[in-house]
Amino acid sequence: MSKKIVVSGINLVDGGTLSVYYDFLDSVIESENYKRNDYIILVSQKELFKKYRDKLKIIEFPKSKKVGY
C-alpha cells in the first residue's frame, strides 16, 4: 500500500533552503522511493522543478510568495 506524501516548498525560490529541497527530492529519486509512494510537491514556480516532473506530481502556487510589500 503506497502512502501519499505532500511536501511544501511554496516559499522556496532561491538560496540555501531551495538547495536543501532539491537535495531531498534528489534523494527521493535516487532511492526510488517515488515508486513506492505518491509524492505531491508544492512549489511557487514549476519552472524551477522541471527535472522532477516525470517522477513526482508538482503543484504550483505562483501567488504564494509575495515580492515586496
Biopython code that builds the backbone (N, CA, C, O; Angstrom):
import numpy as np
from Bio.PDB.StructureBuilder import StructureBuilder

atoms = [
    (1, "MET", "N", (0.836, -1.166, 0.000)),
    (1, "MET", "CA", (0.000, 0.000, 0.000)),
    (1, "MET", "C", (0.890, 1.242, 0.000)),
    (1, "MET", "O", (1.748, 1.406, 0.868)),
    (2, "SER", "N", (0.676, 2.100, -0.972)),
    (2, "SER", "CA", (1.501, 3.301, -1.056)),
    (2, "SER", "C", (0.924, 4.409, -0.179)),
    (2, "SER", "O", (-0.271, 4.459, 0.109)),
    (3, "LYS", "N", (1.827, 5.287, 0.226)),
    (3, "LYS", "CA", (1.436, 6.436, 1.033)),
    (3, "LYS", "C", (1.439, 7.664, 0.146)),
    (3, "LYS", "O", (2.173, 7.725, -0.840)),
    (4, "LYS", "N", (0.631, 8.627, 0.493)),
    (4, "LYS", "CA", (0.622, 9.914, -0.189)),
    (4, "LYS", "C", (1.422, 10.869, 0.690)),
    (4, "LYS", "O", (1.067, 11.112, 1.844)),
    (5, "ILE", "N", (2.503, 11.407, 0.133)),
    (5, "ILE", "CA", (3.387, 12.291, 0.877)),
    (5, "ILE", "C", (3.370, 13.665, 0.224)),
    (5, "ILE", "O", (3.713, 13.808, -0.950)),
    (6, "VAL", "N", (2.970, 14.673, 0.990)),
    (6, "VAL", "CA", (2.898, 16.046, 0.486)),
    (6, "VAL", "C", (4.044, 16.830, 1.119)),
    (6, "VAL", "O", (4.206, 16.855, 2.339)),
    (7, "VAL", "N", (4.841, 17.476, 0.249)),
    (7, "VAL", "CA", (5.983, 18.251, 0.723)),
    (7, "VAL", "C", (5.833, 19.672, 0.200)),
    (7, "VAL", "O", (5.787, 19.896, -1.010)),
    (8, "SER", "N", (5.757, 20.625, 1.112)),
    (8, "SER", "CA", (5.560, 22.009, 0.712)),
    (8, "SER", "C", (6.887, 22.766, 0.682)),
    (8, "SER", "O", (7.669, 22.753, 1.633)),
    (9, "GLY", "N", (7.101, 23.423, -0.451)),
    (9, "GLY", "CA", (8.235, 24.313, -0.616)),
    (9, "GLY", "C", (7.785, 25.567, -1.323)),
    (9, "GLY", "O", (8.520, 26.132, -2.133)),
    (10, "ILE", "N", (6.571, 26.006, -1.017)),
    (10, "ILE", "CA", (5.981, 27.103, -1.794)),
    (10, "ILE", "C", (6.686, 28.437, -1.599)),
    (10, "ILE", "O", (6.530, 29.337, -2.424)),
    (11, "ASN", "N", (7.448, 28.585, -0.541)),
    (11, "ASN", "CA", (8.159, 29.846, -0.327)),
    (11, "ASN", "C", (9.636, 29.770, -0.720)),
    (11, "ASN", "O", (10.392, 30.708, -0.467)),
    (12, "LEU", "N", (10.043, 28.675, -1.328)),
    (12, "LEU", "CA", (11.448, 28.499, -1.696)),
    (12, "LEU", "C", (11.648, 28.851, -3.161)),
    (12, "LEU", "O", (11.093, 28.191, -4.039)),
    (13, "VAL", "N", (12.429, 29.873, -3.429)),
    (13, "VAL", "CA", (12.683, 30.273, -4.812)),
    (13, "VAL", "C", (14.169, 30.423, -5.117)),
    (13, "VAL", "O", (14.553, 30.473, -6.286)),
    (14, "ASP", "N", (15.011, 30.494, -4.087)),
    (14, "ASP", "CA", (16.449, 30.595, -4.308)),
    (14, "ASP", "C", (17.183, 30.346, -2.989)),
    (14, "ASP", "O", (16.556, 30.191, -1.941)),
    (15, "GLY", "N", (18.494, 30.309, -3.049)),
    (15, "GLY", "CA", (19.311, 30.206, -1.846)),
    (15, "GLY", "C", (19.446, 28.807, -1.281)),
    (15, "GLY", "O", (19.123, 27.810, -1.926)),
    (16, "GLY", "N", (19.931, 28.771, -0.058)),
    (16, "GLY", "CA", (20.246, 27.516, 0.612)),
    (16, "GLY", "C", (19.057, 26.629, 0.889)),
    (16, "GLY", "O", (19.156, 25.406, 0.785)),
    (17, "THR", "N", (17.930, 27.227, 1.240)),
    (17, "THR", "CA", (16.760, 26.401, 1.537)),
    (17, "THR", "C", (16.255, 25.683, 0.287)),
    (17, "THR", "O", (15.776, 24.551, 0.367)),
    (18, "LEU", "N", (16.363, 26.341, -0.865)),
    (18, "LEU", "CA", (15.977, 25.686, -2.119)),
    (18, "LEU", "C", (16.940, 24.539, -2.425)),
    (18, "LEU", "O", (16.523, 23.493, -2.922)),
    (19, "SER", "N", (18.218, 24.731, -2.132)),
    (19, "SER", "CA", (19.208, 23.667, -2.334)),
    (19, "SER", "C", (18.896, 22.448, -1.467)),
    (19, "SER", "O", (19.043, 21.310, -1.913)),
    (20, "VAL", "N", (18.471, 22.687, -0.243)),
    (20, "VAL", "CA", (18.101, 21.582, 0.655)),
    (20, "VAL", "C", (16.881, 20.851, 0.103)),
    (20, "VAL", "O", (16.820, 19.622, 0.150)),
    (21, "TYR", "N", (15.919, 21.593, -0.415)),
    (21, "TYR", "CA", (14.721, 20.998, -1.026)),
    (21, "TYR", "C", (15.108, 20.129, -2.219)),
    (21, "TYR", "O", (14.614, 19.011, -2.369)),
    (22, "TYR", "N", (16.004, 20.654, -3.073)),
    (22, "TYR", "CA", (16.498, 19.868, -4.211)),
    (22, "TYR", "C", (17.195, 18.598, -3.727)),
    (22, "TYR", "O", (16.982, 17.523, -4.288)),
    (23, "ASP", "N", (18.020, 18.714, -2.699)),
    (23, "ASP", "CA", (18.722, 17.541, -2.161)),
    (23, "ASP", "C", (17.726, 16.483, -1.701)),
    (23, "ASP", "O", (17.912, 15.293, -1.956)),
    (24, "PHE", "N", (16.665, 16.923, -1.021)),
    (24, "PHE", "CA", (15.639, 15.996, -0.573)),
    (24, "PHE", "C", (14.984, 15.295, -1.762)),
    (24, "PHE", "O", (14.855, 14.071, -1.769)),
    (25, "LEU", "N", (14.571, 16.070, -2.766)),
    (25, "LEU", "CA", (13.910, 15.488, -3.940)),
    (25, "LEU", "C", (14.855, 14.553, -4.693)),
    (25, "LEU", "O", (14.432, 13.507, -5.186)),
    (26, "ASP", "N", (16.124, 14.924, -4.782)),
    (26, "ASP", "CA", (17.112, 14.049, -5.430)),
    (26, "ASP", "C", (17.228, 12.717, -4.690)),
    (26, "ASP", "O", (17.352, 11.667, -5.321)),
    (27, "SER", "N", (17.189, 12.754, -3.361)),
    (27, "SER", "CA", (17.293, 11.509, -2.591)),
    (27, "SER", "C", (16.044, 10.640, -2.771)),
    (27, "SER", "O", (16.136, 9.413, -2.768)),
    (28, "VAL", "N", (14.886, 11.271, -2.926)),
    (28, "VAL", "CA", (13.653, 10.514, -3.193)),
    (28, "VAL", "C", (13.786, 9.789, -4.538)),
    (28, "VAL", "O", (13.390, 8.630, -4.665)),
    (29, "ILE", "N", (14.339, 10.470, -5.530)),
    (29, "ILE", "CA", (14.515, 9.875, -6.854)),
    (29, "ILE", "C", (15.575, 8.773, -6.815)),
    (29, "ILE", "O", (15.348, 7.672, -7.317)),
    (30, "GLU", "N", (16.725, 9.070, -6.221)),
    (30, "GLU", "CA", (17.828, 8.100, -6.167)),
    (30, "GLU", "C", (17.441, 6.824, -5.435)),
    (30, "GLU", "O", (17.831, 5.730, -5.844)),
    (31, "SER", "N", (16.682, 6.954, -4.362)),
    (31, "SER", "CA", (16.266, 5.783, -3.586)),
    (31, "SER", "C", (15.088, 5.057, -4.222)),
    (31, "SER", "O", (14.693, 3.979, -3.778)),
    (32, "GLU", "N", (14.536, 5.661, -5.264)),
    (32, "GLU", "CA", (13.352, 5.138, -5.962)),
    (32, "GLU", "C", (12.140, 5.043, -5.042)),
    (32, "GLU", "O", (11.228, 4.251, -5.277)),
    (33, "ASN", "N", (12.143, 5.855, -4.001)),
    (33, "ASN", "CA", (11.016, 5.887, -3.076)),
    (33, "ASN", "C", (9.747, 6.394, -3.762)),
    (33, "ASN", "O", (8.639, 6.069, -3.336)),
    (34, "TYR", "N", (9.905, 7.180, -4.809)),
    (34, "TYR", "CA", (8.742, 7.684, -5.551)),
    (34, "TYR", "C", (7.967, 6.556, -6.219)),
    (34, "TYR", "O", (6.802, 6.733, -6.572)),
    (35, "LYS", "N", (8.598, 5.398, -6.396)),
    (35, "LYS", "CA", (7.904, 4.246, -6.986)),
    (35, "LYS", "C", (7.006, 3.545, -5.968)),
    (35, "LYS", "O", (6.049, 2.867, -6.341)),
    (36, "ARG", "N", (7.318, 3.713, -4.685)),
    (36, "ARG", "CA", (6.550, 3.065, -3.623)),
    (36, "ARG", "C", (5.506, 3.975, -2.999)),
    (36, "ARG", "O", (4.546, 3.511, -2.386)),
    (37, "ASN", "N", (5.706, 5.279, -3.163)),
    (37, "ASN", "CA", (4.803, 6.262, -2.554)),
    (37, "ASN", "C", (4.460, 7.339, -3.568)),
    (37, "ASN", "O", (5.201, 7.571, -4.523)),
    (38, "ASP", "N", (3.332, 7.991, -3.351)),
    (38, "ASP", "CA", (2.914, 9.100, -4.211)),
    (38, "ASP", "C", (3.373, 10.409, -3.581)),
    (38, "ASP", "O", (2.918, 10.781, -2.499)),
    (39, "TYR", "N", (4.267, 11.096, -4.258)),
    (39, "TYR", "CA", (4.774, 12.378, -3.766)),
    (39, "TYR", "C", (4.056, 13.520, -4.476)),
    (39, "TYR", "O", (3.951, 13.545, -5.702)),
    (40, "ILE", "N", (3.573, 14.447, -3.687)),
    (40, "ILE", "CA", (2.979, 15.672, -4.212)),
    (40, "ILE", "C", (3.863, 16.811, -3.717)),
    (40, "ILE", "O", (4.000, 17.031, -2.513)),
    (41, "ILE", "N", (4.452, 17.521, -4.654)),
    (41, "ILE", "CA", (5.403, 18.570, -4.333)),
    (41, "ILE", "C", (4.737, 19.920, -4.583)),
    (41, "ILE", "O", (4.307, 20.209, -5.700)),
    (42, "LEU", "N", (4.653, 20.737, -3.549)),
    (42, "LEU", "CA", (4.044, 22.056, -3.663)),
    (42, "LEU", "C", (5.149, 23.090, -3.845)),
    (42, "LEU", "O", (6.075, 23.166, -3.037)),
    (43, "VAL", "N", (5.049, 23.886, -4.911)),
    (43, "VAL", "CA", (6.090, 24.860, -5.239)),
    (43, "VAL", "C", (5.462, 26.174, -5.692)),
    (43, "VAL", "O", (4.280, 26.225, -6.033)),
    (44, "SER", "N", (6.266, 27.230, -5.691)),
    (44, "SER", "CA", (5.760, 28.514, -6.183)),
    (44, "SER", "C", (6.029, 28.694, -7.677)),
    (44, "SER", "O", (5.313, 29.433, -8.354)),
    (45, "GLN", "N", (7.071, 28.013, -8.196)),
    (45, "GLN", "CA", (7.408, 28.126, -9.615)),
    (45, "GLN", "C", (7.759, 26.748, -10.173)),
    (45, "GLN", "O", (8.841, 26.225, -9.907)),
    (46, "LYS", "N", (6.849, 26.162, -10.943)),
    (46, "LYS", "CA", (7.092, 24.849, -11.538)),
    (46, "LYS", "C", (8.369, 24.822, -12.371)),
    (46, "LYS", "O", (9.047, 23.799, -12.467)),
    (47, "GLU", "N", (8.675, 25.949, -12.960)),
    (47, "GLU", "CA", (9.839, 26.074, -13.834)),
    (47, "GLU", "C", (11.136, 25.654, -13.129)),
    (47, "GLU", "O", (12.056, 25.153, -13.776)),
    (48, "LEU", "N", (11.215, 25.852, -11.818)),
    (48, "LEU", "CA", (12.413, 25.508, -11.051)),
    (48, "LEU", "C", (12.544, 24.009, -10.791)),
    (48, "LEU", "O", (13.570, 23.555, -10.283)),
    (49, "PHE", "N", (11.515, 23.239, -11.134)),
    (49, "PHE", "CA", (11.482, 21.817, -10.785)),
    (49, "PHE", "C", (11.254, 20.917, -12.000)),
    (49, "PHE", "O", (10.706, 19.822, -11.871)),
    (50, "LYS", "N", (11.671, 21.376, -13.163)),
    (50, "LYS", "CA", (11.457, 20.626, -14.408)),
    (50, "LYS", "C", (12.016, 19.216, -14.348)),
    (50, "LYS", "O", (11.393, 18.285, -14.858)),
    (51, "LYS", "N", (13.175, 19.041, -13.738)),
    (51, "LYS", "CA", (13.821, 17.720, -13.753)),
    (51, "LYS", "C", (13.068, 16.669, -12.937)),
    (51, "LYS", "O", (13.354, 15.477, -13.052)),
    (52, "TYR", "N", (12.122, 17.094, -12.124)),
    (52, "TYR", "CA", (11.366, 16.156, -11.287)),
    (52, "TYR", "C", (9.987, 15.817, -11.844)),
    (52, "TYR", "O", (9.323, 14.919, -11.327)),
    (53, "ARG", "N", (9.552, 16.507, -12.870)),
    (53, "ARG", "CA", (8.160, 16.403, -13.306)),
    (53, "ARG", "C", (7.750, 15.026, -13.821)),
    (53, "ARG", "O", (6.563, 14.699, -13.814)),
    (54, "ASP", "N", (8.706, 14.213, -14.268)),
    (54, "ASP", "CA", (8.353, 12.887, -14.764)),
    (54, "ASP", "C", (8.136, 11.869, -13.646)),
    (54, "ASP", "O", (7.547, 10.811, -13.867)),
    (55, "LYS", "N", (8.614, 12.196, -12.447)),
    (55, "LYS", "CA", (8.554, 11.224, -11.365)),
    (55, "LYS", "C", (7.705, 11.664, -10.171)),
    (55, "LYS", "O", (7.260, 10.833, -9.379)),
    (56, "LEU", "N", (7.485, 12.967, -10.050)),
    (56, "LEU", "CA", (6.741, 13.493, -8.907)),
    (56, "LEU", "C", (5.612, 14.389, -9.402)),
    (56, "LEU", "O", (5.741, 15.040, -10.439)),
    (57, "LYS", "N", (4.532, 14.422, -8.678)),
    (57, "LYS", "CA", (3.435, 15.331, -9.031)),
    (57, "LYS", "C", (3.770, 16.698, -8.456)),
    (57, "LYS", "O", (3.985, 16.839, -7.252)),
    (58, "ILE", "N", (3.812, 17.699, -9.317)),
    (58, "ILE", "CA", (4.173, 19.045, -8.898)),
    (58, "ILE", "C", (2.966, 19.958, -9.055)),
    (58, "ILE", "O", (2.358, 20.034, -10.123)),
    (59, "ILE", "N", (2.635, 20.644, -7.980)),
    (59, "ILE", "CA", (1.526, 21.593, -7.997)),
    (59, "ILE", "C", (2.098, 22.979, -7.715)),
    (59, "ILE", "O", (2.813, 23.191, -6.736)),
    (60, "GLU", "N", (1.765, 23.904, -8.589)),
    (60, "GLU", "CA", (2.303, 25.258, -8.496)),
    (60, "GLU", "C", (1.324, 26.217, -7.814)),
    (60, "GLU", "O", (0.124, 26.204, -8.089)),
    (61, "PHE", "N", (1.863, 27.045, -6.923)),
    (61, "PHE", "CA", (1.116, 28.119, -6.260)),
    (61, "PHE", "C", (1.873, 29.414, -6.534)),
    (61, "PHE", "O", (2.618, 29.882, -5.674)),
    (62, "PRO", "N", (1.696, 30.000, -7.716)),
    (62, "PRO", "CA", (2.514, 31.153, -8.117)),
    (62, "PRO", "C", (2.316, 32.403, -7.266)),
    (62, "PRO", "O", (3.202, 33.256, -7.221)),
    (63, "LYS", "N", (1.197, 32.529, -6.604)),
    (63, "LYS", "CA", (0.943, 33.721, -5.792)),
    (63, "LYS", "C", (1.296, 33.519, -4.320)),
    (63, "LYS", "O", (0.988, 34.369, -3.485)),
    (64, "SER", "N", (1.932, 32.410, -4.004)),
    (64, "SER", "CA", (2.223, 32.103, -2.597)),
    (64, "SER", "C", (3.354, 32.953, -2.045)),
    (64, "SER", "O", (3.386, 33.236, -0.847)),
    (65, "LYS", "N", (4.262, 33.353, -2.880)),
    (65, "LYS", "CA", (5.418, 34.150, -2.442)),
    (65, "LYS", "C", (5.250, 35.562, -2.978)),
    (65, "LYS", "O", (5.362, 35.793, -4.182)),
    (66, "LYS", "N", (4.984, 36.495, -2.094)),
    (66, "LYS", "CA", (4.822, 37.879, -2.491)),
    (66, "LYS", "C", (6.191, 38.545, -2.579)),
    (66, "LYS", "O", (7.043, 38.368, -1.708)),
    (67, "VAL", "N", (6.380, 39.300, -3.630)),
    (67, "VAL", "CA", (7.615, 40.064, -3.805)),
    (67, "VAL", "C", (7.288, 41.498, -3.437)),
    (67, "VAL", "O", (6.426, 42.124, -4.053)),
    (68, "GLY", "N", (7.967, 42.011, -2.445)),
    (68, "GLY", "CA", (7.701, 43.379, -1.988)),
    (68, "GLY", "C", (6.475, 43.441, -1.100)),
    (68, "GLY", "O", (5.781, 42.441, -0.915)),
    (69, "TYR", "N", (6.217, 44.589, -0.564)),
    (69, "TYR", "CA", (5.060, 44.752, 0.325)),
    (69, "TYR", "C", (4.197, 45.888, -0.106)),
    (69, "TYR", "O", (3.181, 46.166, 0.530)),
]
sb = StructureBuilder()
sb.init_structure("model")
sb.init_model(0)
sb.init_chain("A")
sb.init_seg("    ")
for serial, (resi, resn, name, xyz) in enumerate(atoms, 1):
    if name == "N":
        sb.init_residue(resn, " ", resi, " ")
    sb.init_atom(name, np.array(xyz, "f"), 0.0, 1.0, " ", f" {name:<3s}", serial, name[0])
structure = sb.get_structure()
